Amino acid sequence: MPGLLMVKSNEQMNAEQAEERDNLASDLPEPITGQLVGKINAAWSRNKQARTRIDKELLTCMRQRSGEYDPEELALIRESGGGNTIFMMIAATKCNAAASWLQDVLLPPQTTPRSSACSGIMLEWTTRPVRRSWARW
């Protein structure tokens, strides 16, 4: 039977105490501030990714309205033999037709958007695309 007295050096005792502290610290929950910072960072990065996607879509729409190709599409056209780089302006025509149709539907008869009868009507419409199944039309 070995002796009843355990002999350890100071280094061994310090190492054991440090290991116990590390084990206790890892078992404790993360402080509230750390959780809050993590949630804020996660929300910020999610919103930044969403904003990036929306910015790209808005830039595409703006280029279509002004009659320009996206840089990637223009590079593909030039790379494939330099075909026709004239933009057909179909988006601008459709936007003008939609604005005219909305003015006809929403404004009172015999008025133009700049007349005094329309001074109280908000003329800035916001629209977003609606995905529909064309099979049921």
DSSP file (Angstrom, degrees, kcal/mol; ACC not computed):
  #  RESIDUE AA STRUCTURE BP1 BP2  ACC     N-H-->O    O-->H-N    N-H-->O    O-->H-N    TCO  KAPPA ALPHA  PHI   PSI    X-CA   Y-CA   Z-CA
    1    1 A M              0   0    0      0, 0.0     3,-0.1     0, 0.0     0, 0.0   0.000 360.0 360.0 360.0 126.1    0.0    0.0    0.0
    2    2 A P        -     0   0    0      0, 0.0     0, 0.0     0, 0.0     0, 0.0  -0.133 360.0 -77.0 -65.7 168.9    1.4    3.3   -1.0
    3    3 A G        -     0   0    0      1,-0.1     0, 0.0     2,-0.1     0, 0.0  -0.206  29.3-132.3 -65.8 156.7    2.0    6.0    1.5
    4    4 A L  S    S+     0   0    0     -3,-0.1     2,-0.5     2,-0.1    -1,-0.1   0.590  84.6  84.1 -85.1 -12.6   -0.9    8.2    2.7
    5    5 A L        -     0   0    0      2,-0.0     2,-0.5     0, 0.0    -2,-0.1  -0.826  69.1-149.5 -98.8 126.1    0.9   11.4    2.2
    6    6 A M        -     0   0    0     -2,-0.5     2,-0.5     2,-0.0    -2,-0.1  -0.821   9.4-158.2 -96.1 128.0    0.8   12.9   -1.3
    7    7 A V        +     0   0    0     -2,-0.5     2,-0.3     0, 0.0    -2,-0.0  -0.923  18.5 166.3-111.2 126.2    3.8   15.0   -2.2
    8    8 A K        -     0   0    0     -2,-0.5     2,-0.1     4,-0.0    -2,-0.0  -0.979  30.1-124.7-136.8 149.2    3.5   17.6   -5.0
    9    9 A S     >  -     0   0    0     -2,-0.3     4,-1.9     1,-0.1     5,-0.2  -0.396  32.6-106.8 -83.4 168.9    5.7   20.4   -6.2
   10   10 A N  H  > S+     0   0    0      1,-0.2     4,-2.8     2,-0.2     5,-0.2   0.877 119.8  55.5 -62.8 -38.5    4.5   24.0   -6.4
   11   11 A E  H  > S+     0   0    0      1,-0.2     4,-2.3     2,-0.2    -1,-0.2   0.904 107.7  48.8 -62.5 -41.3    4.5   23.8  -10.2
   12   12 A Q  H  > S+     0   0    0      2,-0.2     4,-2.2     1,-0.2    -1,-0.2   0.913 112.9  47.1 -65.0 -42.6    2.2   20.7  -10.1
   13   13 A M  H  X S+     0   0    0     -4,-1.9     4,-2.4     2,-0.2    -2,-0.2   0.909 112.4  49.5 -66.0 -41.8   -0.2   22.4   -7.7
   14   14 A N  H  X S+     0   0    0     -4,-2.8     4,-2.4     1,-0.2    -1,-0.2   0.895 110.8  50.5 -63.8 -39.2   -0.3   25.6   -9.7
   15   15 A A  H  X S+     0   0    0     -4,-2.3     4,-2.2    -5,-0.2    -2,-0.2   0.908 111.1  48.2 -65.2 -42.0   -1.0   23.6  -12.9
   16   16 A E  H  X S+     0   0    0     -4,-2.2     4,-2.3     2,-0.2    -2,-0.2   0.908 112.2  48.9 -64.7 -42.1   -3.9   21.8  -11.2
   17   17 A Q  H  X S+     0   0    0     -4,-2.4     4,-2.4     2,-0.2    -2,-0.2   0.900 111.3  49.7 -64.7 -41.0   -5.4   25.0   -9.9
   18   18 A A  H  X S+     0   0    0     -4,-2.4     4,-2.3     2,-0.2    -1,-0.2   0.897 110.4  50.8 -64.6 -39.2   -5.1   26.7  -13.3
   19   19 A E  H  X S+     0   0    0     -4,-2.2     4,-2.2     2,-0.2    -2,-0.2   0.902 110.0  49.8 -64.7 -41.0   -6.8   23.6  -14.9
   20   20 A E  H  X S+     0   0    0     -4,-2.3     4,-2.4     2,-0.2    -2,-0.2   0.908 110.6  50.1 -64.0 -41.6   -9.6   23.8  -12.3
   21   21 A R  H  X S+     0   0    0     -4,-2.4     4,-2.6     1,-0.2    -2,-0.2   0.909 110.5  49.9 -62.1 -41.9  -10.1   27.5  -13.0
   22   22 A D  H  X S+     0   0    0     -4,-2.3     4,-2.0     2,-0.2    -2,-0.2   0.904 110.9  49.2 -63.6 -41.2  -10.2   26.9  -16.8
   23   23 A N  H  X S+     0   0    0     -4,-2.2     4,-1.2     2,-0.2    -2,-0.2   0.908 113.1  46.7 -64.3 -42.0  -12.8   24.1  -16.3
   24   24 A L  H  X S+     0   0    0     -4,-2.4     4,-1.0     1,-0.2    -2,-0.2   0.899 111.8  51.1 -66.6 -40.1  -15.0   26.4  -14.1
   25   25 A A  H  < S+     0   0    0     -4,-2.6     3,-0.3     1,-0.2    -2,-0.2   0.865 108.6  51.1 -66.8 -35.5  -14.7   29.3  -16.5
   26   26 A S  H  < S+     0   0    0     -4,-2.0    -1,-0.2     1,-0.2    -2,-0.2   0.776 107.4  54.3 -73.3 -24.4  -15.8   27.1  -19.5
   27   27 A D  H  < S+     0   0    0     -4,-1.2    -1,-0.2    -3,-0.2    -2,-0.2   0.710  89.7  93.1 -79.9 -20.9  -18.8   25.9  -17.6
   28   28 A L  S  < S-     0   0    0     -4,-1.0     2,-0.0    -3,-0.3    -3,-0.0  -0.455  85.2-108.6 -73.1 144.2  -20.1   29.5  -16.8
   29   29 A P        -     0   0    0      0, 0.0    -1,-0.1     0, 0.0     3,-0.1  -0.322  42.2 -91.3 -68.4 156.8  -22.6   31.0  -19.3
   30   30 A E        -     0   0    0      1,-0.1     5,-0.1    -4,-0.1    -4,-0.0  -0.410  51.6 -98.2 -66.5 141.8  -21.4   33.7  -21.6
   31   31 A P     >  -     0   0    0      0, 0.0     4,-1.7     0, 0.0     3,-0.4  -0.205  29.9-114.1 -60.8 154.9  -21.9   37.2  -20.1
   32   32 A I  H  > S+     0   0    0      1,-0.2     4,-2.6     2,-0.2     5,-0.2   0.865 115.2  57.2 -59.9 -37.7  -25.0   39.1  -21.3
   33   33 A T  H  > S+     0   0    0      1,-0.2     4,-2.5     2,-0.2    -1,-0.2   0.894 105.3  51.0 -63.5 -38.1  -23.0   41.7  -23.0
   34   34 A G  H  > S+     0   0    0     -3,-0.4     4,-2.0     2,-0.2    -1,-0.2   0.888 111.1  48.1 -65.3 -38.6  -21.2   39.1  -25.1
   35   35 A Q  H  X S+     0   0    0     -4,-1.7     4,-2.4     2,-0.2    -2,-0.2   0.904 111.9  49.9 -66.7 -41.4  -24.6   37.6  -26.2
   36   36 A L  H  X S+     0   0    0     -4,-2.6     4,-2.4     2,-0.2    -2,-0.2   0.918 110.7  49.1 -64.0 -43.8  -25.9   41.1  -27.0
   37   37 A V  H  X S+     0   0    0     -4,-2.5     4,-2.6     1,-0.2    -1,-0.2   0.903 111.0  51.3 -61.8 -41.3  -22.9   41.9  -29.1
   38   38 A G  H  X S+     0   0    0     -4,-2.0     4,-2.2     2,-0.2    -2,-0.2   0.908 111.0  47.0 -62.7 -42.9  -23.3   38.6  -30.9
   39   39 A K  H  X S+     0   0    0     -4,-2.4     4,-2.4     2,-0.2    -2,-0.2   0.894 112.8  49.4 -66.8 -39.6  -26.9   39.2  -31.7
   40   40 A I  H  X S+     0   0    0     -4,-2.4     4,-2.5     2,-0.2    -2,-0.2   0.926 112.0  48.0 -65.4 -44.4  -26.2   42.7  -32.9
   41   41 A N  H  X S+     0   0    0     -4,-2.6     4,-2.3     2,-0.2    -2,-0.2   0.897 112.2  49.6 -63.3 -39.8  -23.4   41.5  -35.2
   42   42 A A  H  X S+     0   0    0     -4,-2.2     4,-2.2     2,-0.2    -2,-0.2   0.923 112.8  46.4 -65.3 -43.7  -25.6   38.8  -36.6
   43   43 A A  H  X S+     0   0    0     -4,-2.4     4,-2.5     2,-0.2    -2,-0.2   0.897 112.3  51.3 -65.0 -40.1  -28.4   41.2  -37.3
   44   44 A W  H  X S+     0   0    0     -4,-2.5     4,-2.3     1,-0.2    -2,-0.2   0.927 111.4  46.0 -64.1 -44.9  -26.1   43.7  -38.9
   45   45 A S  H  X S+     0   0    0     -4,-2.3     4,-2.1     2,-0.2    -1,-0.2   0.885 112.4  51.5 -68.0 -37.0  -24.5   41.1  -41.2
   46   46 A R  H  X S+     0   0    0     -4,-2.2     4,-2.1     2,-0.2    -2,-0.2   0.930 112.9  45.5 -61.7 -45.5  -27.9   39.7  -42.2
   47   47 A N  H  X S+     0   0    0     -4,-2.5     4,-2.5     1,-0.2    -2,-0.2   0.861 110.3  54.0 -67.7 -35.8  -29.1   43.2  -43.0
   48   48 A K  H  X S+     0   0    0     -4,-2.3     4,-2.2     2,-0.2    -1,-0.2   0.910 109.2  48.1 -65.5 -41.1  -26.0   44.1  -44.9
   49   49 A Q  H  X S+     0   0    0     -4,-2.1     4,-1.9     2,-0.2    -2,-0.2   0.905 112.7  48.5 -65.3 -41.0  -26.4   41.0  -47.1
   50   50 A A  H  X S+     0   0    0     -4,-2.1     4,-2.1     1,-0.2    -2,-0.2   0.903 111.4  50.3 -64.9 -40.3  -30.0   41.8  -47.7
   51   51 A R  H  X S+     0   0    0     -4,-2.5     4,-2.9     1,-0.2    -2,-0.2   0.887 107.4  53.9 -65.5 -38.9  -29.1   45.4  -48.6
   52   52 A T  H  X S+     0   0    0     -4,-2.2     4,-2.1     2,-0.2    -1,-0.2   0.917 109.5  47.8 -61.6 -44.0  -26.4   44.2  -51.0
   53   53 A R  H  X S+     0   0    0     -4,-1.9     4,-1.9     1,-0.2    -1,-0.2   0.915 114.0  46.5 -63.3 -43.1  -28.9   42.1  -52.9
   54   54 A I  H  X S+     0   0    0     -4,-2.1     4,-2.7     2,-0.2    -2,-0.2   0.895 109.8  54.0 -67.5 -40.2  -31.4   44.9  -53.1
   55   55 A D  H  X S+     0   0    0     -4,-2.9     4,-2.5     1,-0.2    -1,-0.2   0.905 108.3  49.7 -60.3 -41.5  -28.8   47.4  -54.2
   56   56 A K  H  X S+     0   0    0     -4,-2.1     4,-2.1     2,-0.2    -1,-0.2   0.917 111.8  48.3 -63.2 -42.1  -27.8   45.1  -57.1
   57   57 A E  H  X S+     0   0    0     -4,-1.9     4,-2.3     2,-0.2    -2,-0.2   0.906 112.0  49.0 -65.2 -41.5  -31.4   44.8  -58.1
   58   58 A L  H  X S+     0   0    0     -4,-2.7     4,-2.6     2,-0.2    -2,-0.2   0.890 110.3  51.1 -65.7 -39.2  -32.0   48.6  -58.0
   59   59 A L  H  X S+     0   0    0     -4,-2.5     4,-2.4     2,-0.2    -1,-0.2   0.899 109.7  50.5 -63.8 -39.7  -28.8   49.2  -60.0
   60   60 A T  H  X S+     0   0    0     -4,-2.1     4,-2.3     2,-0.2    -2,-0.2   0.931 112.1  47.1 -62.2 -45.5  -30.1   46.7  -62.6
   61   61 A C  H  X S+     0   0    0     -4,-2.3     4,-2.4     1,-0.2    -2,-0.2   0.904 111.7  50.6 -63.2 -41.6  -33.5   48.5  -62.8
   62   62 A M  H  X S+     0   0    0     -4,-2.6     4,-2.0     1,-0.2    -1,-0.2   0.901 111.1  48.6 -64.1 -40.8  -31.8   51.9  -63.0
   63   63 A R  H  X>S+     0   0    0     -4,-2.4     5,-3.0     2,-0.2     4,-0.8   0.901 111.2  50.1 -66.1 -40.1  -29.6   50.7  -65.9
   64   64 A Q  H ><5S+     0   0    0     -4,-2.3     3,-0.6     3,-0.2    28,-0.5   0.911 111.1  49.1 -64.0 -41.2  -32.6   49.2  -67.7
   65   65 A R  H 3<5S+     0   0    0     -4,-2.4    -1,-0.2     1,-0.2    -2,-0.2   0.869 114.3  45.0 -66.7 -36.1  -34.6   52.4  -67.3
   66   66 A S  H 3<5S-     0   0    0     -4,-2.0    -1,-0.2    -5,-0.2    -2,-0.2   0.490 118.9-109.6 -88.8  -2.3  -31.7   54.6  -68.6
   67   67 A G  T <<5S+     0   0    0     -4,-0.8    20,-0.4    -3,-0.6     2,-0.4   0.868  71.9 129.3  83.7  38.0  -30.9   52.2  -71.5
   68   68 A E      < -     0   0    0     -5,-3.0    -1,-0.3    -6,-0.1     2,-0.2  -0.939  52.8-125.6-124.7 147.2  -27.6   50.6  -70.4
   69   69 A Y        -     0   0    0     -2,-0.4    18,-0.0    16,-0.2    16,-0.0  -0.535  36.7 -99.6 -80.6 154.6  -26.5   47.0  -70.2
   70   70 A D     >  -     0   0    0     -2,-0.2     4,-2.8     1,-0.1     5,-0.3  -0.467  36.5-113.9 -65.2 148.6  -25.1   45.7  -67.0
   71   71 A P  H  > S+     0   0    0      0, 0.0     4,-2.2     0, 0.0     5,-0.1   0.868 117.1  51.4 -56.1 -37.3  -21.2   45.6  -67.1
   72   72 A E  H  > S+     0   0    0      2,-0.2     4,-2.0     1,-0.2     5,-0.1   0.927 111.9  45.7 -66.2 -43.8  -21.2   41.8  -67.0
   73   73 A E  H  > S+     0   0    0      2,-0.2     4,-2.4     1,-0.2    -1,-0.2   0.905 112.4  50.9 -65.5 -41.6  -23.7   41.5  -69.9
   74   74 A L  H  X S+     0   0    0     -4,-2.8     4,-2.4     1,-0.2     5,-0.2   0.898 109.4  50.9 -63.5 -39.9  -21.9   44.1  -72.0
   75   75 A A  H  X S+     0   0    0     -4,-2.2     4,-2.4    -5,-0.3    -1,-0.2   0.898 110.0  50.1 -64.0 -39.7  -18.6   42.2  -71.5
   76   76 A L  H  X S+     0   0    0     -4,-2.0     4,-1.8     2,-0.2    -2,-0.2   0.896 110.5  50.0 -64.9 -40.0  -20.3   39.0  -72.6
   77   77 A I  H  <>S+     0   0    0     -4,-2.4     5,-1.3     1,-0.2     6,-1.1   0.938 114.7  43.2 -63.6 -46.5  -21.7   40.7  -75.7
   78   78 A R  H ><5S+     0   0    0     -4,-2.4     3,-1.0     4,-0.2    -2,-0.2   0.866 113.5  52.5 -68.0 -34.9  -18.3   42.1  -76.6
   79   79 A E  H 3<5S+     0   0    0     -4,-2.4    -1,-0.2     1,-0.2    -2,-0.2   0.822 102.7  59.1 -69.4 -31.4  -16.5   38.8  -75.8
   80   80 A S  T 3<5S-     0   0    0     -4,-1.8    -1,-0.2    -5,-0.2    -2,-0.2   0.284 140.1 -62.7 -85.9  12.8  -18.9   36.8  -78.0
   81   81 A G  T < 5S-     0   0    0     -3,-1.0    -3,-0.2     2,-0.1    -2,-0.2   0.491  75.0 -83.0 123.3   7.1  -18.0   38.7  -81.2
   82   82 A G      < +     0   0    0     -5,-1.3    -4,-0.2    -6,-0.2     3,-0.2   0.923  66.9 177.7  68.8  44.7  -19.0   42.3  -80.5
   83   83 A G        -     0   0    0     -6,-1.1     2,-0.4     1,-0.2    -2,-0.1   0.264  47.7 -40.8 -63.1-162.5  -22.7   41.9  -81.5
   84   84 A N        -     0   0    0      1,-0.1    -1,-0.2     2,-0.0    -2,-0.1  -0.514  50.6-176.3 -70.7 120.2  -25.2   44.6  -81.3
   85   85 A T        +     0   0    0     -2,-0.4     2,-0.5    -3,-0.2   -16,-0.2   0.203  42.2 122.4-102.7  14.5  -24.8   46.7  -78.1
   86   86 A I        -     0   0    0    -18,-0.1     2,-0.4     2,-0.0   -18,-0.1  -0.662  58.9-138.1 -79.7 127.3  -27.8   48.9  -78.6
   87   87 A F        -     0   0    0     -2,-0.5    -2,-0.1   -20,-0.4   -18,-0.0  -0.716   5.7-141.5 -87.5 134.7  -30.2   48.6  -75.7
   88   88 A M        -     0   0    0     -2,-0.4    -1,-0.1     1,-0.1    -2,-0.0   0.555  20.3-136.7 -80.6  -8.4  -33.8   48.4  -76.8
   89   89 A M     >  +     0   0    0      1,-0.1     4,-1.6   -25,-0.1     5,-0.1   0.797  54.5 142.7  60.3  31.5  -35.3   50.6  -74.0
   90   90 A I  H  >  +     0   0    0      1,-0.2     4,-2.4     2,-0.2     5,-0.2   0.874  67.7  56.1 -68.6 -36.5  -38.2   48.3  -73.5
   91   91 A A  H  > S+     0   0    0    -27,-0.2     4,-2.5     1,-0.2    -1,-0.2   0.910 106.4  49.4 -63.6 -42.2  -38.1   48.8  -69.7
   92   92 A A  H  > S+     0   0    0    -28,-0.5     4,-2.4     2,-0.2    -1,-0.2   0.902 110.9  50.3 -63.9 -40.7  -38.5   52.6  -70.1
   93   93 A T  H  X S+     0   0    0     -4,-1.6     4,-2.2     1,-0.2    -2,-0.2   0.918 112.1  47.2 -63.1 -43.4  -41.4   52.2  -72.5
   94   94 A K  H  X S+     0   0    0     -4,-2.4     4,-2.5     2,-0.2    -2,-0.2   0.887 111.4  51.0 -66.1 -38.8  -43.1   49.8  -70.0
   95   95 A C  H  X S+     0   0    0     -4,-2.5     4,-2.4     2,-0.2    -2,-0.2   0.914 111.0  48.0 -65.2 -42.4  -42.5   52.2  -67.1
   96   96 A N  H  X S+     0   0    0     -4,-2.4     4,-2.2     2,-0.2    -2,-0.2   0.907 112.4  49.2 -64.2 -41.3  -44.0   55.1  -69.0
   97   97 A A  H  X S+     0   0    0     -4,-2.2     4,-2.5     2,-0.2    -2,-0.2   0.904 111.6  49.2 -64.1 -41.4  -47.0   53.0  -70.0
   98   98 A A  H  X S+     0   0    0     -4,-2.5     4,-2.5     2,-0.2    -2,-0.2   0.908 110.7  49.9 -64.9 -42.0  -47.5   51.9  -66.4
   99   99 A A  H  X S+     0   0    0     -4,-2.4     4,-2.2     2,-0.2    -2,-0.2   0.912 112.4  47.7 -63.2 -42.1  -47.3   55.5  -65.1
  100  100 A S  H  X S+     0   0    0     -4,-2.2     4,-2.3     2,-0.2    -2,-0.2   0.916 111.7  50.0 -64.5 -43.0  -49.8   56.7  -67.7
  101  101 A W  H  X S+     0   0    0     -4,-2.5     4,-2.1     1,-0.2    -2,-0.2   0.913 111.2  48.7 -63.2 -42.8  -52.2   53.8  -66.8
  102  102 A L  H  X S+     0   0    0     -4,-2.5     4,-3.1     1,-0.2     5,-0.4   0.887 110.3  51.4 -64.5 -38.9  -51.9   54.6  -63.1
  103  103 A Q  H  X S+     0   0    0     -4,-2.2     4,-1.9     1,-0.2    -1,-0.2   0.905 110.1  49.8 -64.2 -39.9  -52.6   58.3  -63.7
  104  104 A D  H  < S+     0   0    0     -4,-2.3    -2,-0.2     1,-0.2    -1,-0.2   0.891 118.2  39.2 -64.2 -38.6  -55.7   57.4  -65.7
  105  105 A V  H  < S+     0   0    0     -4,-2.1    -2,-0.2    -5,-0.2    -1,-0.2   0.892 124.5  34.2 -80.0 -40.7  -57.0   55.1  -63.0
  106  106 A L  H  < S+     0   0    0     -4,-3.1    -3,-0.2    -5,-0.2    -2,-0.2   0.780 102.6  74.5 -92.1 -28.5  -56.1   57.0  -59.9
  107  107 A L  S  < S-     0   0    0     -4,-1.9     3,-0.1    -5,-0.4     4,-0.1  -0.563  87.5-102.5 -89.1 150.5  -56.5   60.7  -60.9
  108  108 A P    >   -     0   0    0      0, 0.0     3,-0.8     0, 0.0    -1,-0.1  -0.273  51.1 -86.6 -63.5 156.8  -59.8   62.4  -61.4
  109  109 A P  T 3  S+     0   0    0      0, 0.0     3,-0.1     0, 0.0    -5,-0.0  -0.235 108.9  23.1 -63.6 154.9  -61.0   62.9  -65.0
  110  110 A Q  T 3  S+     0   0    0      1,-0.2     2,-0.3    -3,-0.1     0, 0.0   0.746 100.4 110.0  62.5  28.0  -59.9   66.0  -66.9
  111  111 A T    <   -     0   0    0     -3,-0.8    -1,-0.2    -4,-0.1    -4,-0.1  -0.944  53.0-151.6-128.8 153.9  -56.9   66.6  -64.7
  112  112 A T    >   -     0   0    0     -2,-0.3     3,-1.8    -3,-0.1     6,-0.3  -0.802  37.1-103.9-113.7 162.0  -53.2   66.3  -65.3
  113  113 A P  T 3  S+     0   0    0      0, 0.0     8,-0.1     0, 0.0    10,-0.1   0.749 121.4  47.3 -59.6 -21.5  -50.6   65.5  -62.7
  114  114 A R  T 3  S+     0   0    0      3,-0.0     5,-0.0     5,-0.0     2,-0.0   0.427  88.6 109.0 -99.9   0.8  -49.5   69.1  -62.6
  115  115 A S  S X  S-     0   0    0     -3,-1.8     3,-1.1     1,-0.1    -4,-0.1  -0.281  80.7-112.8 -76.7 165.3  -52.9   70.7  -62.4
  116  116 A S  G >  S+     0   0    0      1,-0.3     3,-1.3     2,-0.2     4,-0.2   0.745 112.9  66.9 -70.4 -22.8  -54.3   72.4  -59.3
  117  117 A A  G 3  S+     0   0    0      1,-0.2     3,-0.3     2,-0.1    -1,-0.3   0.735 102.8  47.6 -68.3 -20.5  -56.9   69.7  -58.8
  118  118 A C  G X  S+     0   0    0     -3,-1.1     3,-1.4    -6,-0.3    -1,-0.2   0.253  76.6 108.4-102.0  11.5  -54.2   67.2  -58.1
  119  119 A S  T <  S+     0   0    0     -3,-1.3    -1,-0.2     1,-0.3    -2,-0.1   0.815  82.7  44.2 -64.1 -28.5  -52.2   69.3  -55.6
  120  120 A G  T 3  S+     0   0    0     -3,-0.3     2,-0.4    -4,-0.2    -1,-0.3   0.480  93.3  98.2 -92.6  -1.3  -53.3   67.1  -52.6
  121  121 A I  S <  S-     0   0    0     -3,-1.4     2,-0.5    -8,-0.1    -3,-0.0  -0.724  75.3-126.8 -92.8 132.7  -52.7   63.8  -54.3
  122  122 A M        -     0   0    0     -2,-0.4    -2,-0.1     1,-0.1    -3,-0.0  -0.652  24.0-173.9 -76.3 121.9  -49.5   61.9  -53.7
  123  123 A L        +     0   0    0     -2,-0.5     2,-0.9   -10,-0.1    -1,-0.1   0.392  54.4  96.4-101.4   2.4  -48.0   61.1  -57.1
  124  124 A E        -     0   0    0      2,-0.0     2,-0.3     0, 0.0    -2,-0.1  -0.822  56.5-173.3 -96.7 106.4  -45.1   59.0  -56.0
  125  125 A W        -     0   0    0     -2,-0.9     2,-0.5     2,-0.0    -2,-0.1  -0.734  11.9-152.9 -97.9 145.9  -46.1   55.4  -56.3
  126  126 A T        +     0   0    0     -2,-0.3     2,-0.3     2,-0.0    -2,-0.0  -0.970  17.7 177.3-116.3 134.7  -44.1   52.5  -55.1
  127  127 A T        -     0   0    0     -2,-0.5    -2,-0.0     0, 0.0     0, 0.0  -0.936  12.2-164.9-131.2 155.6  -44.5   49.1  -56.7
  128  128 A R        -     0   0    0     -2,-0.3    -2,-0.0     0, 0.0     0, 0.0  -0.987  36.7 -92.3-137.3 150.1  -42.9   45.8  -56.3
  129  129 A P        -     0   0    0      0, 0.0     2,-0.5     0, 0.0     0, 0.0  -0.290  33.1-150.8 -65.2 142.6  -42.9   42.8  -58.6
  130  130 A V        -     0   0    0      2,-0.0     2,-0.7     0, 0.0     0, 0.0  -0.963   9.1-140.5-113.9 126.2  -45.6   40.2  -58.0
  131  131 A R        +     0   0    0     -2,-0.5     2,-0.3     2,-0.0     0, 0.0  -0.771  31.8 169.7 -89.8 120.2  -44.9   36.7  -59.0
  132  132 A R        -     0   0    0     -2,-0.7     2,-0.7     3,-0.0    -2,-0.0  -0.896  40.6-110.9-127.8 157.0  -47.9   35.1  -60.6
  133  133 A S    >   -     0   0    0     -2,-0.3     3,-0.9     1,-0.1     4,-0.3  -0.801  22.4-159.1 -86.1 118.3  -48.5   31.9  -62.4
  134  134 A W  G >  S+     0   0    0     -2,-0.7     3,-0.8     1,-0.2    -1,-0.1   0.608  80.8  78.8 -74.2 -10.6  -49.3   32.9  -66.0
  135  135 A A  G 3  S+     0   0    0      1,-0.2    -1,-0.2     2,-0.2    -2,-0.0   0.826  89.2  53.6 -68.8 -30.2  -51.0   29.6  -66.6
  136  136 A R  G <         0   0    0     -3,-0.9    -1,-0.2     1,-0.2    -2,-0.2   0.612 360.0 360.0 -83.1  -8.8  -54.2   30.7  -64.9
  137  137 A W    <         0   0    0     -3,-0.8    -1,-0.2    -4,-0.3    -2,-0.2   0.464 360.0 360.0 -81.9 360.0  -54.5   33.9  -67.0
